[in-house]
Amino acid sequence: MKFSDEYIAGFFDGDGSLVATLEKLSSSYLRKYRPRIKINFTQHMRHFGMLCGIQKYLNAGKVSIAETHNLAELVIVDRNDVSRVLNKMLPHLVLKKQQAIIALEIISQLGDNLRTNMISDQNYTAIIKNIAKIRSLNSNTGGKKKFSSFDPVTTSPEIVEGVSPS
């Protein structure tokens, strides 16, 4: 099968997902959550080869099989790969264009910081709000829509609509 950026973007619009989560960190960390952006392509496991072809074309991610659900999944989690793949697809996206734009903004806000405590309070707050925006634009099939977070400056609890920790 021959792949193109247009094909991948169409496939992503139809069957892919852009996941924006806050991963809970241990209590030893200053910040309680680490922002994470993931790109998923999921298909029946009979299409494992096609997902491997997409992985090779994109030069990103890992393909795995969940035999209990008869699913194959290509997951891209490396921040640089997510950014590169989203930028490749962006001109061709229709349904998930806004989510991709916001995800790229989050990646920009994270910068080269590998640790959440290196992100300014202002950027950290903006990232949490942008994750909420992505989740509100995604379908409701993923489950949780709210979670209790905290203000990174005052550490007072607050509810952030559209975001749930993973």
C-alpha positions as a printed Julia matrix, in Angstrom:
166×3 Matrix{Float64}:
   0.0    0.0    0.0
   1.25   3.47  -0.87
   0.88   6.09   1.87
   0.85   9.87   1.68
   0.43  12.7    4.17
  -3.08  13.24   2.82
  -4.04   9.56   3.3
  -2.62   9.49   6.84
  -4.51  12.7    7.74
  -7.76  11.27   6.37
  -7.22   8.01   8.21
  -6.48   9.96  11.41
  -9.58  12.16  10.95
 -11.75   9.05  10.6
 -10.2    6.39  12.83
  -7.43   8.05  14.77
  -7.46   9.86  18.06
  -5.53  12.64  19.69
  -5.3   11.95  23.39
  -4.56  14.77  25.83
  -4.03  13.58  29.38
  -2.47  14.49  32.65
  -0.53  11.52  34.02
  -0.48  11.39  37.81
   3.03  11.6   39.26
   4.25  10.3   42.59
   4.01  12.59  45.6
   7.75  13.3   45.43
   7.2   15.6   42.45
   6.45  19.31  42.79
   3.71  19.12  40.15
   1.06  16.45  40.58
   0.48  15.77  36.87
   2.57  15.46  33.73
   0.92  16.65  30.5
   0.96  14.03  27.73
  -0.15  14.18  24.11
  -0.56  10.89  22.21
  -1.6   10.0   18.69
  -3.45   6.68  18.3
  -4.44   4.74  15.23
  -6.58   1.71  16.14
  -7.85  -1.03  13.85
  -8.99  -4.65  13.98
  -5.91  -6.85  14.37
  -6.34  -8.18  10.82
  -5.05  -4.7    9.76
  -1.85  -5.02  11.82
   0.24  -4.9    8.61
  -1.37  -1.64   7.51
  -0.58  -0.03  10.88
   3.01  -1.25  10.54
   3.12   0.42   7.12
   1.85   3.69   8.6
   4.44   3.42  11.38
   7.19   2.92   8.82
   5.93   5.81   6.68
   5.76   8.15   9.68
   8.95   6.73  11.24
   7.27   7.04  14.63
   5.46   5.11  17.32
   4.95   1.5   18.24
   2.41  -1.0   16.92
   0.98  -3.5   19.36
  -1.87  -6.0   19.53
  -4.49  -6.28  22.25
  -5.6   -9.85  21.56
  -8.36  -9.71  24.17
 -10.06  -7.02  22.08
  -8.85  -8.19  18.63
  -7.29  -4.75  18.13
  -4.03  -3.49  16.71
  -2.88  -0.03  17.69
  -0.17   2.37  16.57
   0.63   4.75  19.43
   2.93   7.76  19.07
   3.96   9.3   22.41
   7.41  10.81  21.86
   6.86  14.57  21.99
   9.11  15.29  18.99
   7.43  12.56  16.92
   3.95  13.78  17.89
   4.89  17.31  16.84
   6.42  16.18  13.55
   3.47  13.92  12.65
   0.86  16.54  13.58
   2.67  19.12  11.44
   2.71  16.65   8.5
  -1.02  16.01   8.81
  -2.17  19.52   9.76
  -2.66  20.96   6.24
  -4.87  17.98   5.35
  -6.92  17.56   8.53
 -10.6   18.44   8.61
 -12.31  16.96  11.68
  -9.37  17.0   14.07
  -7.62  20.14  12.85
  -8.5   22.24  15.92
  -7.31  19.48  18.3
  -4.03  19.25  16.37
  -3.48  23.02  16.53
  -4.07  23.03  20.3
  -1.82  19.98  20.78
   0.99  21.73  18.91
   0.47  24.75  21.16
   0.81  22.5   24.23
   4.02  21.01  22.85
   5.31  24.54  22.26
   4.36  25.52  25.83
   6.25  22.48  27.15
   9.31  23.52  25.18
  12.37  21.38  25.69
  11.51  20.78  29.33
  11.46  17.1   30.13
  10.25  17.67  33.69
   7.05  19.44  34.63
   8.73  21.36  37.45
  10.83  23.16  34.81
   7.69  24.65  33.22
   6.62  28.08  34.46
   3.42  28.27  36.51
   1.85  30.38  33.76
   2.65  27.82  31.04
   1.59  24.91  33.24
  -1.8   26.53  33.85
  -2.18  27.27  30.11
  -1.28  23.66  29.26
  -3.96  22.32  31.62
  -6.54  24.62  30.04
  -5.47  23.54  26.54
  -5.79  19.87  27.51
  -9.33  20.67  28.64
 -10.01  22.28  25.23
  -8.82  19.19  23.35
 -10.89  16.89  25.53
 -13.99  19.04  25.03
 -13.5   18.83  21.23
 -13.07  15.04  21.28
 -16.03  12.67  21.33
 -17.47  11.6   24.65
 -16.57   7.94  24.09
 -13.39   8.22  26.17
 -15.19   8.47  29.5
 -14.19  10.93  32.2
 -14.64  14.62  31.47
 -13.72  16.26  34.81
 -11.05  15.92  37.43
  -9.9   17.75  40.48
  -6.68  19.61  39.75
  -4.87  22.37  41.57
  -3.72  25.88  40.9
   0.07  25.52  40.38
   0.71  28.8   42.18
  -1.52  28.48  45.24
  -1.99  24.67  45.18
  -5.67  25.25  45.95
  -8.0   22.62  44.45
 -10.08  23.43  41.39
 -12.2   21.48  38.94
 -10.94  21.54  35.38
 -13.74  20.8   32.91
 -12.97  18.38  30.11
  -9.79  16.92  31.59
  -9.25  13.69  33.42
  -6.03  12.23  34.73
  -4.9    8.97  33.2
